[in-house]
Amino acid sequence: DIDSLIELLLGDQMGNISEETIKILCAKSKEIFLRQPILLELEPPLKVCGIVE
């Protein structure tokens, strides 16, 4: 369960996380990121702040 893994990471028990748990977390995170769109569809007007390259 991703939520319980996140709670474990945010708590003070990070030393108790197994290598297998970290691998599972990385795999699940990758799945979530790959499902996200690469581009955002935005509607004007739009304000862009910061460095745009």
N, C-alpha and C positions, 0 to 999 in steps of 0.2 A: 504494500500500500504506500503510494507516494507521499501522502499526507503524513503518515506516521514517520517515514524516513526524514521528511523535512523537519518535523518537530524534534526528532532525535538530533539532527544536525544543529538546530537552533538552540538546543539545550546544552547542558554542561557534560554530556555523556559521549562526546566525540571519540574518545579513546576506546569506546566499547563497540565501535562499528567494524564489522568484519570486512575483509576484502571482497567477499561475495556480495555483500550488501552494497558496497560502493559500485561494483560492476553492474548490479541491477539498476541502481539509481542512474548511472551514466546511460545505460541502454534505454531506460524509460524517458530520460530527458531528451535523448536524441530523437526518439519517436515523436515526442511533443513538438520539438523544434522543426522537424521535417514536415509536420502537418500544417505549420503556419505559412501564410502567404509570404512570398519574397518581396512583393511590392504592396504598398498601401494605396488604396483608392481614396483620394481626398477630394473634397469639394471646395471650390473657391468661395469666398476670398480666403487666402492662406498667408499667414505670416511665418517666415522662416528666420530663425535666429541662430547665430553661431557661424562656424566656418562651413561653407557649402563648396564642395569640390566636385 
